[in-house]
């Protein structure tokens, strides 16, 4: 039984190591794509924001935008919206 547990542990560790290596490869590929986009004149920071926004649920995104607008209005960074208009 002890040998079986050791073999299972080793198998899990090796799988995790392979996946970590694949993750690193994918991360490097993503970095390369951002670099390519940047060389074509696109802003990497904005691309990252667009990707983050696309991951969000539409309702979640609208809620966050509403809260952001409220904060910006409170700080006087954007004009307040007249609710009666």
TORGURO-809124 format. One record per residue: residue number from 1; x, y, z of N, C-alpha, C, O, CB in turn. Coordinates in nm, 4 decimals, always signed. Atoms other than C-alpha are relative to their C-alpha. Last residue first. Glycine has a CB too. Example, Ala and Ser with C-alpha at 12.3 -4.5 7.8 and 13.67 -1.06 7.14 Angstrom:
BEGIN
lumse n=2	n.u=-0.0820	n.v=-0.1190	n.w=-0.0060	ca.u=+1.3670	ca.v=-0.1060	ca.w=+0.7140	c.u=-0.0770	c.v=+0.1090	c.w=+0.0730	o.u=-0.0261	o.v=+0.2198	o.w=+0.0899	cb.u=+0.0414	cb.v=+0.0462	cb.w=-0.1415;
lumse n=1	n.u=+0.0890	n.v=-0.1190	n.w=+0.0000	ca.u=+1.2300	ca.v=-0.4500	ca.w=+0.7800	c.u=+0.0900	c.v=+0.1200	c.w=+0.0000	o.u=+0.1936	o.v=+0.1181	o.w=+0.0665	cb.u=-0.0992	cb.v=+0.0027	cb.w=+0.1246;
This chain:
BEGIN
lumse n=85	n.u=-0.0044	n.v=-0.0254	n.w=+0.1445	ca.u=-3.3355	ca.v=+6.5030	ca.w=-1.7254	c.u=-0.0399	c.v=-0.1189	c.w=-0.0806	o.u=-0.0411	o.v=-0.1126	o.w=-0.2035	cb.u=+0.1363	cb.v=+0.0430	cb.w=-0.0414;
lumse n=84	n.u=+0.1304	n.v=-0.0461	n.w=+0.0464	ca.u=-3.4478	ca.v=+6.4540	ca.w=-1.3667	c.u=-0.0032	c.v=+0.0195	c.w=-0.1499	o.u=-0.1117	o.v=+0.0309	o.w=-0.2070	cb.u=-0.0372	cb.v=+0.1287	cb.w=+0.0687;
lumse n=83	n.u=+0.0959	n.v=+0.1108	n.w=-0.0004	ca.u=-3.1489	ca.v=+6.2353	ca.w=-1.2690	c.u=-0.1353	c.v=+0.0425	c.w=-0.0544	o.u=-0.2114	o.v=-0.0428	o.w=-0.1001	cb.u=-0.0165	cb.v=-0.0552	cb.w=+0.1408;
lumse n=82	n.u=+0.1260	n.v=-0.0491	n.w=-0.0581	ca.u=-2.8998	ca.v=+6.5083	ca.w=-1.3686	c.u=-0.1045	c.v=-0.1094	c.w=-0.0136	o.u=-0.1412	o.v=-0.1462	o.w=-0.1252	cb.u=-0.0482	cb.v=+0.1324	cb.w=-0.0697;
lumse n=81	n.u=+0.1119	n.v=+0.0188	n.w=+0.0916	ca.u=-2.5704	ca.v=+6.3297	ca.w=-1.4332	c.u=-0.1267	c.v=+0.0447	c.w=+0.0707	o.u=-0.1539	o.v=+0.0018	o.w=+0.1828	cb.u=-0.0111	cb.v=-0.1485	cb.w=-0.0472;
lumse n=80	n.u=+0.1090	n.v=+0.0807	n.w=-0.0538	ca.u=-2.2815	ca.v=+6.4697	ca.w=-1.2324	c.u=-0.1121	c.v=-0.0066	c.w=-0.1030	o.u=-0.1384	o.v=+0.0900	o.w=-0.1745	cb.u=-0.0517	cb.v=+0.0584	cb.w=+0.1348;
lumse n=79	n.u=+0.1196	n.v=-0.0731	n.w=-0.0449	ca.u=-1.9911	ca.v=+6.6022	ca.w=-1.4369	c.u=-0.1080	c.v=-0.0964	c.w=+0.0503	o.u=-0.1235	o.v=-0.2072	o.w=-0.0011	cb.u=-0.0561	cb.v=+0.0868	cb.w=-0.1150;
lumse n=78	n.u=+0.0946	n.v=-0.0034	n.w=+0.1108	ca.u=-1.6737	ca.v=+6.3913	ca.w=-1.4403	c.u=-0.1251	c.v=+0.0719	c.w=+0.0497	o.u=-0.1557	o.v=+0.0681	o.w=+0.1689	cb.u=-0.0335	cb.v=-0.1451	cb.w=-0.0525;
lumse n=77	n.u=-0.0797	n.v=+0.0326	n.w=+0.1190	ca.u=-1.3632	ca.v=+6.4174	ca.w=-1.2213	c.u=-0.0853	c.v=-0.0085	c.w=-0.1257	o.u=-0.0340	o.v=+0.0039	o.w=-0.2369	cb.u=+0.0734	cb.v=-0.1316	cb.w=+0.0205;
lumse n=76	n.u=+0.0027	n.v=-0.1133	n.w=+0.0941	ca.u=-1.5464	ca.v=+6.5998	ca.w=-0.9461	c.u=+0.0793	c.v=-0.0249	c.w=-0.1268	o.u=+0.1177	o.v=+0.0690	o.w=-0.1965	cb.u=+0.0529	cb.v=+0.1234	cb.w=+0.0672;
lumse n=75	n.u=-0.1316	n.v=-0.0646	n.w=-0.0009	ca.u=-1.4400	ca.v=+6.3412	ca.w=-0.6869	c.u=+0.0075	c.v=+0.1195	c.w=-0.0947	o.u=+0.1104	o.v=+0.1865	o.w=-0.1041	cb.u=+0.1071	cb.v=-0.1005	cb.w=-0.0371;
lumse n=74	n.u=-0.0238	n.v=-0.0468	n.w=-0.1369	ca.u=-1.8013	ca.v=+6.2429	ca.w=-0.6188	c.u=+0.1330	c.v=+0.0741	c.w=+0.0108	o.u=+0.1467	o.v=+0.1666	o.w=+0.0908	cb.u=-0.0023	cb.v=-0.1181	cb.w=+0.0980;
lumse n=73	n.u=+0.0842	n.v=-0.1183	n.w=-0.0210	ca.u=-1.8601	ca.v=+6.2212	ca.w=-0.9946	c.u=+0.0257	c.v=+0.0596	c.w=+0.1379	o.u=+0.0368	o.v=+0.1814	o.w=+0.1519	cb.u=-0.1495	cb.v=-0.0358	cb.w=-0.0157;
lumse n=72	n.u=-0.0603	n.v=-0.1087	n.w=+0.0777	ca.u=-1.5624	ca.v=+5.9868	ca.w=-1.0339	c.u=-0.0805	c.v=+0.1286	c.w=+0.0146	o.u=-0.0235	o.v=+0.2374	o.w=+0.0225	cb.u=+0.0102	cb.v=-0.0390	cb.w=-0.1483;
lumse n=71	n.u=-0.1234	n.v=-0.0434	n.w=-0.0666	ca.u=-1.6910	ca.v=+5.7675	ca.w=-0.7503	c.u=+0.0624	c.v=+0.1186	c.w=-0.0731	o.u=+0.1044	o.v=+0.2157	o.w=-0.0102	cb.u=+0.1009	cb.v=-0.1163	cb.w=+0.0079;
lumse n=70	n.u=+0.0384	n.v=-0.0635	n.w=-0.1265	ca.u=-2.0431	ca.v=+5.7490	ca.w=-0.8944	c.u=+0.1230	c.v=+0.0556	c.w=+0.0717	o.u=+0.1218	o.v=+0.1686	o.w=+0.1205	cb.u=-0.0740	cb.v=-0.1006	cb.w=+0.0911;
lumse n=69	n.u=+0.0538	n.v=-0.1326	n.w=+0.0324	ca.u=-1.9056	ca.v=+5.6783	ca.w=-1.2430	c.u=-0.0376	c.v=+0.0766	c.w=+0.1265	o.u=-0.0115	o.v=+0.1964	o.w=+0.1372	cb.u=-0.1224	cb.v=-0.0128	cb.w=-0.0919;
lumse n=68	n.u=-0.1127	n.v=-0.0836	n.w=+0.0412	ca.u=-1.6953	ca.v=+5.3929	ca.w=-1.1018	c.u=-0.0473	c.v=+0.1414	c.w=-0.0327	o.u=+0.0142	o.v=+0.2390	o.w=+0.0103	cb.u=+0.0716	cb.v=-0.0619	cb.w=-0.1216;
lumse n=67	n.u=-0.0706	n.v=-0.0361	n.w=-0.1231	ca.u=-1.9996	ca.v=+5.2508	ca.w=-0.9232	c.u=+0.1187	c.v=+0.0909	c.w=-0.0328	o.u=+0.1428	o.v=+0.1894	o.w=+0.0371	cb.u=+0.0481	cb.v=-0.1272	cb.w=+0.0752;
lumse n=66	n.u=+0.0863	n.v=-0.0921	n.w=-0.0739	ca.u=-2.2001	ca.v=+5.2604	ca.w=-1.2466	c.u=+0.0679	c.v=+0.0470	c.w=+0.1290	o.u=+0.0636	o.v=+0.1654	o.w=+0.1625	cb.u=-0.1347	cb.v=-0.0673	cb.w=+0.0324;
lumse n=65	n.u=-0.0070	n.v=-0.1289	n.w=+0.0685	ca.u=-1.9131	ca.v=+5.1045	ca.w=-1.4436	c.u=-0.0843	c.v=+0.1044	c.w=+0.0727	o.u=-0.0443	o.v=+0.2203	o.w=+0.0829	cb.u=-0.0468	cb.v=-0.0140	cb.w=-0.1457;
lumse n=64	n.u=-0.1303	n.v=-0.0598	n.w=-0.0295	ca.u=-1.8847	ca.v=+4.8252	ca.w=-1.1871	c.u=+0.0136	c.v=+0.1372	c.w=-0.0652	o.u=+0.0677	o.v=+0.2298	o.w=-0.0048	cb.u=+0.1130	cb.v=-0.0920	cb.w=-0.0475;
lumse n=63	n.u=-0.0006	n.v=-0.0391	n.w=-0.1409	ca.u=-2.2585	ca.v=+4.7533	ca.w=-1.2104	c.u=+0.1311	c.v=+0.0684	c.w=+0.0373	o.u=+0.1303	o.v=+0.1713	o.w=+0.1049	cb.u=-0.0228	cb.v=-0.1223	cb.w=+0.0895;
lumse n=62	n.u=+0.0841	n.v=-0.1202	n.w=-0.0119	ca.u=-2.2509	ca.v=+4.7559	ca.w=-1.5903	c.u=-0.0026	c.v=+0.0505	c.w=+0.1435	o.u=+0.0004	o.v=+0.1713	o.w=+0.1672	cb.u=-0.1434	cb.v=-0.0291	cb.w=-0.0478;
lumse n=61	n.u=-0.0720	n.v=-0.1113	n.w=+0.0611	ca.u=-1.9562	ca.v=+4.5116	ca.w=-1.5917	c.u=-0.0803	c.v=+0.1302	c.w=+0.0147	o.u=-0.0240	o.v=+0.2344	o.w=+0.0484	cb.u=+0.0284	cb.v=-0.0295	cb.w=-0.1495;
lumse n=60	n.u=-0.1099	n.v=-0.0343	n.w=-0.0905	ca.u=-2.1269	ca.v=+4.2752	ca.w=-1.3490	c.u=+0.0753	c.v=+0.1217	c.w=-0.0519	o.u=+0.1113	o.v=+0.2108	o.w=+0.0251	cb.u=+0.0963	cb.v=-0.1192	cb.w=+0.0165;
lumse n=59	n.u=+0.0601	n.v=-0.0660	n.w=-0.1165	ca.u=-2.4429	ca.v=+4.2812	ca.w=-1.5596	c.u=+0.1076	c.v=+0.0448	c.w=+0.0992	o.u=+0.1003	o.v=+0.1543	o.w=+0.1549	cb.u=-0.1000	cb.v=-0.0944	cb.w=+0.0696;
lumse n=58	n.u=+0.0480	n.v=-0.1326	n.w=+0.0388	ca.u=-2.2463	ca.v=+4.2080	ca.w=-1.8784	c.u=-0.0596	c.v=+0.0751	c.w=+0.1188	o.u=-0.0355	o.v=+0.1948	o.w=+0.1341	cb.u=-0.1037	cb.v=-0.0121	cb.w=-0.1114;
lumse n=57	n.u=+0.1410	n.v=+0.0090	n.w=+0.0326	ca.u=-2.0563	ca.v=+3.9167	ca.w=-1.7183	c.u=-0.0495	c.v=+0.1423	c.w=-0.0287	o.u=-0.0025	o.v=+0.2370	o.w=+0.0344	cb.u=-0.0819	cb.v=-0.0678	cb.w=+0.1166;
lumse n=56	n.u=+0.1043	n.v=-0.0295	n.w=-0.0973	ca.u=-1.6850	ca.v=+3.9851	ca.w=-1.7172	c.u=-0.1390	c.v=-0.0250	c.w=-0.0570	o.u=-0.1619	o.v=-0.0132	o.w=-0.1774	cb.u=+0.0116	cb.v=+0.1437	cb.w=+0.0470;
lumse n=55	n.u=+0.0176	n.v=+0.1161	n.w=-0.0879	ca.u=-1.4249	ca.v=+3.8124	ca.w=-1.9331	c.u=-0.1183	c.v=+0.0177	c.w=+0.0948	o.u=-0.1741	o.v=-0.0798	o.w=+0.1449	cb.u=+0.1272	cb.v=-0.0247	cb.w=+0.0806;
lumse n=54	n.u=+0.0692	n.v=+0.1050	n.w=+0.0767	ca.u=-1.4640	ca.v=+4.0748	ca.w=-2.2059	c.u=-0.0238	c.v=-0.1257	c.w=+0.0827	o.u=-0.1148	o.v=-0.2032	o.w=+0.0532	cb.u=+0.0803	cb.v=-0.0357	cb.w=-0.1245;
lumse n=53	n.u=+0.1405	n.v=-0.0379	n.w=+0.0138	ca.u=-1.3764	ca.v=+4.3453	ca.w=-1.9537	c.u=-0.0778	c.v=-0.1089	c.w=-0.0728	o.u=-0.1906	o.v=-0.1407	o.w=-0.0352	cb.u=-0.0130	cb.v=+0.1337	cb.w=-0.0749;
lumse n=52	n.u=+0.0622	n.v=+0.0151	n.w=-0.1325	ca.u=-1.0506	ca.v=+4.1722	ca.w=-1.8592	c.u=-0.1489	c.v=+0.0315	c.w=-0.0065	o.u=-0.2299	o.v=-0.0376	o.w=+0.0552	cb.u=+0.0691	cb.v=+0.0917	cb.w=+0.1033;
lumse n=51	n.u=+0.0120	n.v=+0.1440	n.w=-0.0253	ca.u=-0.9600	ca.v=+4.1357	ca.w=-2.2275	c.u=-0.0662	c.v=-0.0254	c.w=+0.1342	o.u=-0.1509	o.v=-0.1140	o.w=+0.1458	cb.u=+0.1378	cb.v=-0.0678	cb.w=-0.0044;
lumse n=50	n.u=+0.1068	n.v=+0.0501	n.w=+0.0880	ca.u=-1.0326	ca.v=+4.5033	ca.w=-2.2902	c.u=-0.0225	c.v=-0.1487	c.w=+0.0252	o.u=-0.1367	o.v=-0.1939	o.w=+0.0333	cb.u=+0.0352	cb.v=+0.0247	cb.w=-0.1497;
lumse n=49	n.u=+0.1278	n.v=-0.0437	n.w=-0.0570	ca.u=-0.8214	ca.v=+4.5989	ca.w=-1.9878	c.u=-0.1170	c.v=-0.0523	c.w=-0.0822	o.u=-0.2170	o.v=-0.0979	o.w=-0.0269	cb.u=-0.0057	cb.v=+0.1532	cb.w=+0.0082;
lumse n=48	n.u=+0.0234	n.v=+0.0806	n.w=-0.1210	ca.u=-0.5284	ca.v=+4.3888	ca.w=-2.1111	c.u=-0.1330	c.v=+0.0363	c.w=+0.0650	o.u=-0.2052	o.v=-0.0510	o.w=+0.1131	cb.u=+0.1147	cb.v=+0.0196	cb.w=+0.1009;
lumse n=47	n.u=+0.0363	n.v=+0.1347	n.w=+0.0447	ca.u=-0.5559	ca.v=+4.5494	ca.w=-2.4556	c.u=-0.0308	c.v=-0.0899	c.w=+0.1188	o.u=-0.1268	o.v=-0.1670	o.w=+0.1159	cb.u=+0.1127	cb.v=-0.0611	cb.w=-0.0847;
lumse n=46	n.u=+0.1400	n.v=-0.0072	n.w=+0.0403	ca.u=-0.5572	ca.v=+4.8909	ca.w=-2.2876	c.u=-0.0467	c.v=-0.1360	c.w=-0.0501	o.u=-0.1595	o.v=-0.1765	o.w=-0.0220	cb.u=-0.0203	cb.v=+0.1074	cb.w=-0.1087;
lumse n=45	n.u=+0.0811	n.v=-0.0159	n.w=-0.1215	ca.u=-0.2343	ca.v=+4.8142	ca.w=-2.1055	c.u=-0.1485	c.v=+0.0006	c.w=-0.0350	o.u=-0.2296	o.v=-0.0606	o.w=+0.0344	cb.u=+0.0379	cb.v=+0.1304	cb.w=+0.0744;
lumse n=44	n.u=+0.0093	n.v=+0.1277	n.w=-0.0717	ca.u=-0.0751	ca.v=+4.6782	ca.w=-2.4239	c.u=-0.0885	c.v=+0.0096	c.w=+0.1239	o.u=-0.1651	o.v=-0.0823	o.w=+0.1528	cb.u=+0.1388	cb.v=-0.0475	cb.w=+0.0401;
lumse n=43	n.u=-0.0395	n.v=-0.0222	n.w=-0.1391	ca.u=-0.1470	ca.v=+4.9943	ca.w=-2.6273	c.u=-0.0249	c.v=-0.1285	c.w=+0.0791	o.u=-0.1392	o.v=-0.1725	o.w=+0.0919	cb.u=-0.0785	cb.v=+0.1205	cb.w=+0.0627;
lumse n=42	n.u=+0.1063	n.v=+0.0162	n.w=-0.0993	ca.u=-0.1629	ca.v=+4.9063	ca.w=-2.9973	c.u=+0.0574	c.v=+0.0148	c.w=+0.1405	o.u=+0.1729	o.v=-0.0198	o.w=+0.1655	cb.u=-0.0697	cb.v=-0.1375	cb.w=-0.0158;
lumse n=41	n.u=+0.0548	n.v=-0.1268	n.w=-0.0448	ca.u=+0.0891	ca.v=+5.0534	ca.w=-3.2426	c.u=-0.1126	c.v=-0.0104	c.w=+0.1020	o.u=-0.1695	o.v=+0.0916	o.w=+0.1410	cb.u=-0.0484	cb.v=+0.0743	cb.w=-0.1163;
lumse n=40	n.u=+0.0929	n.v=-0.0460	n.w=+0.1032	ca.u=+0.1794	ca.v=+4.7455	ca.w=-3.4501	c.u=-0.0722	c.v=+0.1280	c.w=+0.0433	o.u=-0.1587	o.v=+0.1783	o.w=-0.0283	cb.u=-0.1024	cb.v=-0.1100	cb.w=-0.0321;
lumse n=39	n.u=-0.0819	n.v=-0.0410	n.w=+0.1144	ca.u=+0.4863	ca.v=+4.6857	ca.w=-3.2323	c.u=-0.0858	c.v=+0.0505	c.w=-0.1161	o.u=-0.0370	o.v=+0.1209	o.w=-0.2046	cb.u=+0.0870	cb.v=-0.1167	cb.w=-0.0469;
lumse n=38	n.u=-0.0642	n.v=-0.1275	n.w=-0.0329	ca.u=+0.2530	ca.v=+4.6843	ca.w=-2.9325	c.u=+0.0829	c.v=+0.0512	c.w=-0.1175	o.u=+0.0843	o.v=+0.1710	o.w=-0.1456	cb.u=+0.0888	cb.v=-0.0150	cb.w=+0.1247;
lumse n=37	n.u=+0.1042	n.v=-0.1024	n.w=+0.0078	ca.u=+0.0404	ca.v=+4.4111	ca.w=-3.0918	c.u=+0.0591	c.v=+0.1380	c.w=+0.0275	o.u=+0.0245	o.v=+0.2355	o.w=-0.0393	cb.u=-0.1138	cb.v=-0.0303	cb.w=+0.0997;
lumse n=36	n.u=+0.0318	n.v=-0.0174	n.w=+0.1421	ca.u=+0.3530	ca.v=+4.2016	ca.w=-3.1504	c.u=-0.1050	c.v=+0.1097	c.w=-0.0179	o.u=-0.0926	o.v=+0.1947	o.w=-0.1060	cb.u=-0.0503	cb.v=-0.1330	cb.w=-0.0615;
lumse n=35	n.u=-0.1123	n.v=-0.0700	n.w=+0.0615	ca.u=+0.4653	ca.v=+4.2535	ca.w=-2.7924	c.u=-0.0245	c.v=+0.0278	c.w=-0.1473	o.u=+0.0072	o.v=+0.1358	o.w=-0.1971	cb.u=+0.1271	cb.v=-0.0804	cb.w=+0.0166;
lumse n=34	n.u=+0.0076	n.v=-0.1390	n.w=-0.0457	ca.u=+0.1212	ca.v=+4.1578	ca.w=-2.6612	c.u=+0.1126	c.v=+0.0829	c.w=-0.0625	o.u=+0.0908	o.v=+0.1970	o.w=-0.1034	cb.u=+0.0075	cb.v=+0.0069	cb.w=+0.1546;
lumse n=33	n.u=+0.1117	n.v=-0.0599	n.w=+0.0735	ca.u=+0.1368	ca.v=+3.8449	ca.w=-2.8796	c.u=-0.0181	c.v=+0.1461	c.w=+0.0420	o.u=-0.0408	o.v=+0.2325	o.w=-0.0426	cb.u=-0.1311	cb.v=-0.0800	cb.w=+0.0243;
lumse n=32	n.u=-0.0431	n.v=-0.0256	n.w=+0.1376	ca.u=+0.4833	ca.v=+3.7603	ca.w=-2.7438	c.u=-0.1104	c.v=+0.0681	c.w=-0.0819	o.u=-0.0829	o.v=+0.1581	o.w=-0.1612	cb.u=+0.0417	cb.v=-0.1314	cb.w=-0.0674;
lumse n=31	n.u=-0.0909	n.v=-0.1151	n.w=-0.0055	ca.u=+0.3625	ca.v=+3.7971	ca.w=-2.3845	c.u=+0.0469	c.v=+0.0375	c.w=-0.1408	o.u=+0.0545	o.v=+0.1556	o.w=-0.1746	cb.u=+0.1219	cb.v=-0.0310	cb.w=+0.0908;
lumse n=30	n.u=+0.0865	n.v=-0.1166	n.w=-0.0192	ca.u=+0.0752	ca.v=+3.5606	ca.w=-2.4631	c.u=+0.0842	c.v=+0.1269	c.w=+0.0028	o.u=+0.0478	o.v=+0.2277	o.w=-0.0578	cb.u=-0.0823	cb.v=-0.0132	cb.w=+0.1304;
lumse n=29	n.u=+0.0682	n.v=-0.0239	n.w=+0.1276	ca.u=+0.3217	ca.v=+3.3057	ca.w=-2.6019	c.u=-0.0890	c.v=+0.1237	c.w=+0.0084	o.u=-0.0928	o.v=+0.2044	o.w=-0.0845	cb.u=-0.0839	cb.v=-0.1228	cb.w=-0.0402;
lumse n=28	n.u=-0.0996	n.v=-0.0577	n.w=+0.0911	ca.u=+0.5402	ca.v=+3.3375	ca.w=-2.2912	c.u=-0.0625	c.v=+0.0325	c.w=-0.1355	o.u=-0.0317	o.v=+0.1354	o.w=-0.1957	cb.u=+0.1188	cb.v=-0.0967	cb.w=-0.0183;
lumse n=27	n.u=-0.0240	n.v=-0.1370	n.w=-0.0468	ca.u=+0.2346	ca.v=+3.2810	ca.w=-2.0704	c.u=+0.1022	c.v=+0.0706	c.w=-0.0899	o.u=+0.0862	o.v=+0.1884	o.w=-0.1220	cb.u=+0.0493	cb.v=-0.0007	cb.w=+0.1468;
lumse n=26	n.u=+0.1157	n.v=-0.0803	n.w=+0.0420	ca.u=+0.1445	ca.v=+2.9749	ca.w=-2.2798	c.u=+0.0184	c.v=+0.1453	c.w=+0.0414	o.u=-0.0108	o.v=+0.2357	o.w=-0.0368	cb.u=-0.1305	cb.v=-0.0564	cb.w=+0.0604;
lumse n=25	n.u=-0.0073	n.v=-0.0118	n.w=+0.1454	ca.u=+0.4942	ca.v=+2.8320	ca.w=-2.2363	c.u=-0.1142	c.v=+0.0865	c.w=-0.0522	o.u=-0.0933	o.v=+0.1733	o.w=-0.1369	cb.u=-0.0038	cb.v=-0.1389	cb.w=-0.0659;
lumse n=24	n.u=-0.1078	n.v=-0.0948	n.w=+0.0288	ca.u=+0.4891	ca.v=+2.9028	ca.w=-1.8620	c.u=+0.0105	c.v=+0.0238	c.w=-0.1503	o.u=+0.0298	o.v=+0.1372	o.w=-0.1942	cb.u=+0.1346	cb.v=-0.0516	cb.w=+0.0557;
lumse n=23	n.u=+0.0497	n.v=-0.1318	n.w=-0.0389	ca.u=+0.1502	ca.v=+2.7312	ca.w=-1.8289	c.u=+0.1052	c.v=+0.1062	c.w=-0.0319	o.u=+0.0715	o.v=+0.2138	o.w=-0.0813	cb.u=-0.0365	cb.v=+0.0029	cb.w=+0.1508;
lumse n=22	n.u=+0.0926	n.v=-0.0418	n.w=+0.1061	ca.u=+0.2832	ca.v=+2.4316	ca.w=-2.0225	c.u=-0.0530	c.v=+0.1398	c.w=+0.0274	o.u=-0.0663	o.v=+0.2209	o.w=-0.0642	cb.u=-0.1171	cb.v=-0.0993	cb.w=-0.0126;
lumse n=21	n.u=-0.0832	n.v=-0.0303	n.w=+0.1162	ca.u=+0.5759	ca.v=+2.4098	ca.w=-1.7794	c.u=-0.0867	c.v=+0.0463	c.w=-0.1171	o.u=-0.0510	o.v=+0.1405	o.w=-0.1879	cb.u=+0.0835	cb.v=-0.1233	cb.w=-0.0404;
lumse n=20	n.u=-0.0684	n.v=-0.1266	n.w=-0.0290	ca.u=+0.3384	ca.v=+2.4337	ca.w=-1.4832	c.u=+0.0873	c.v=+0.0416	c.w=-0.1185	o.u=+0.0932	o.v=+0.1596	o.w=-0.1530	cb.u=+0.0861	cb.v=-0.0125	cb.w=+0.1283;
lumse n=19	n.u=+0.0972	n.v=-0.1076	n.w=+0.0187	ca.u=+0.1243	ca.v=+2.1607	ca.w=-1.6407	c.u=+0.0609	c.v=+0.1371	c.w=+0.0277	o.u=+0.0306	o.v=+0.2336	o.w=-0.0425	cb.u=-0.1205	cb.v=-0.0220	cb.w=+0.0902;
lumse n=18	n.u=+0.0239	n.v=-0.0134	n.w=+0.1447	ca.u=+0.4246	ca.v=+1.9313	ca.w=-1.6738	c.u=-0.0966	c.v=+0.1143	c.w=-0.0281	o.u=-0.0754	o.v=+0.1938	o.w=-0.1197	cb.u=-0.0556	cb.v=-0.1316	cb.w=-0.0586;
lumse n=17	n.u=-0.1202	n.v=-0.0591	n.w=+0.0613	ca.u=+0.5258	ca.v=+1.9969	ca.w=-1.3116	c.u=-0.0187	c.v=+0.0189	c.w=-0.1496	o.u=+0.0200	o.v=+0.1225	o.w=-0.2038	cb.u=+0.1231	cb.v=-0.0882	cb.w=+0.0265;
lumse n=16	n.u=-0.0010	n.v=-0.1423	n.w=-0.0347	ca.u=+0.1702	ca.v=+1.9342	ca.w=-1.1920	c.u=+0.1204	c.v=+0.0686	c.w=-0.0634	o.u=+0.1086	o.v=+0.1793	o.w=-0.1160	cb.u=+0.0018	cb.v=+0.0190	cb.w=+0.1534;
lumse n=15	n.u=+0.1052	n.v=-0.0647	n.w=+0.0788	ca.u=+0.1599	ca.v=+1.6039	ca.w=-1.3790	c.u=-0.0017	c.v=+0.1497	c.w=+0.0252	o.u=-0.0126	o.v=+0.2292	o.w=-0.0681	cb.u=-0.1372	cb.v=-0.0605	cb.w=+0.0327;
lumse n=14	n.u=-0.0476	n.v=-0.0086	n.w=+0.1379	ca.u=+0.4977	ca.v=+1.5035	ca.w=-1.2337	c.u=-0.1042	c.v=+0.0655	c.w=-0.0904	o.u=-0.0692	o.v=+0.1418	o.w=-0.1804	cb.u=+0.0352	cb.v=-0.1392	cb.w=-0.0528;
lumse n=13	n.u=-0.1071	n.v=-0.0999	n.w=+0.0075	ca.u=+0.3842	ca.v=+1.5854	ca.w=-0.8796	c.u=+0.0460	c.v=+0.0184	c.w=-0.1437	o.u=+0.0634	o.v=+0.1317	o.w=-0.1888	cb.u=+0.1188	cb.v=-0.0409	cb.w=+0.0887;
lumse n=12	n.u=+0.0598	n.v=-0.1322	n.w=-0.0152	ca.u=+0.0601	ca.v=+1.3929	ca.w=-0.9215	c.u=+0.1038	c.v=+0.1102	c.w=-0.0152	o.u=+0.0808	o.v=+0.2092	o.w=-0.0847	cb.u=-0.0685	cb.v=+0.0116	cb.w=+0.1352;
lumse n=11	n.u=+0.0774	n.v=-0.0275	n.w=+0.1217	ca.u=+0.2419	ca.v=+1.0881	ca.w=-1.0611	c.u=-0.0647	c.v=+0.1383	c.w=+0.0077	o.u=-0.0630	o.v=+0.2131	o.w=-0.0900	cb.u=-0.1082	cb.v=-0.1086	cb.w=-0.0214;
lumse n=10	n.u=-0.0957	n.v=-0.0326	n.w=+0.1058	ca.u=+0.4978	ca.v=+1.0983	ca.w=-0.7775	c.u=-0.0735	c.v=+0.0364	c.w=-0.1292	o.u=-0.0348	o.v=+0.1308	o.w=-0.1981	cb.u=+0.0963	cb.v=-0.1185	cb.w=-0.0246;
lumse n=9	n.u=-0.0562	n.v=-0.1307	n.w=-0.0318	ca.u=+0.2182	ca.v=+1.1106	ca.w=-0.5210	c.u=+0.0953	c.v=+0.0452	c.w=-0.1091	o.u=+0.0890	o.v=+0.1593	o.w=-0.1549	cb.u=+0.0719	cb.v=-0.0035	cb.w=+0.1348;
lumse n=8	n.u=+0.1047	n.v=-0.0980	n.w=+0.0284	ca.u=+0.0406	ca.v=+0.8206	ca.w=-0.6886	c.u=+0.0519	c.v=+0.1407	c.w=+0.0249	o.u=+0.0289	o.v=+0.2310	o.w=-0.0555	cb.u=-0.1250	cb.v=-0.0270	cb.w=+0.0858;
lumse n=7	n.u=+0.0122	n.v=-0.0092	n.w=+0.1455	ca.u=+0.3627	ca.v=+0.6173	ca.w=-0.6926	c.u=-0.1066	c.v=+0.1021	c.w=-0.0406	o.u=-0.0880	o.v=+0.1767	o.w=-0.1367	cb.u=-0.0337	cb.v=-0.1375	cb.w=-0.0593;
lumse n=6	n.u=-0.1197	n.v=-0.0702	n.w=+0.0476	ca.u=+0.4266	ca.v=+0.6911	ca.w=-0.3241	c.u=-0.0071	c.v=+0.0195	c.w=-0.1504	o.u=+0.0274	o.v=+0.1264	o.w=-0.2008	cb.u=+0.1280	cb.v=-0.0775	cb.w=+0.0379;
lumse n=5	n.u=+0.0140	n.v=-0.1411	n.w=-0.0359	ca.u=+0.0681	ca.v=+0.5970	ca.w=-0.2373	c.u=+0.1191	c.v=+0.0808	c.w=-0.0509	o.u=+0.1026	o.v=+0.1926	o.w=-0.0999	cb.u=-0.0136	cb.v=+0.0157	cb.w=+0.1525;
lumse n=4	n.u=+0.1045	n.v=-0.0556	n.w=+0.0865	ca.u=+0.1038	ca.v=+0.2665	ca.w=-0.4267	c.u=-0.0169	c.v=+0.1496	c.w=+0.0273	o.u=-0.0256	o.v=+0.2285	o.w=-0.0668	cb.u=-0.1345	cb.v=-0.0745	cb.w=+0.0217;
lumse n=3	n.u=-0.0589	n.v=-0.0182	n.w=+0.1325	ca.u=+0.4351	ca.v=+0.1875	ca.w=-0.2568	c.u=-0.1009	c.v=+0.0633	c.w=-0.0960	o.u=-0.0649	o.v=+0.1464	o.w=-0.1794	cb.u=+0.0492	cb.v=-0.1349	cb.w=-0.0558;
lumse n=2	n.u=-0.0903	n.v=-0.1139	n.w=-0.0094	ca.u=+0.2826	ca.v=+0.2370	ca.w=+0.0878	c.u=+0.0592	c.v=+0.0336	c.w=-0.1368	o.u=+0.0727	o.v=+0.1507	o.w=-0.1721	cb.u=+0.1119	cb.v=-0.0286	cb.w=+0.1010;
lumse n=1	n.u=+0.0830	n.v=-0.1198	n.w=+0.0000	ca.u=+0.0000	ca.v=+0.0000	ca.w=+0.0000	c.u=+0.0870	c.v=+0.1255	c.w=+0.0000	o.u=+0.0579	o.v=+0.2222	o.w=-0.0704	cb.u=-0.0942	cb.v=+0.0002	cb.w=+0.1214;
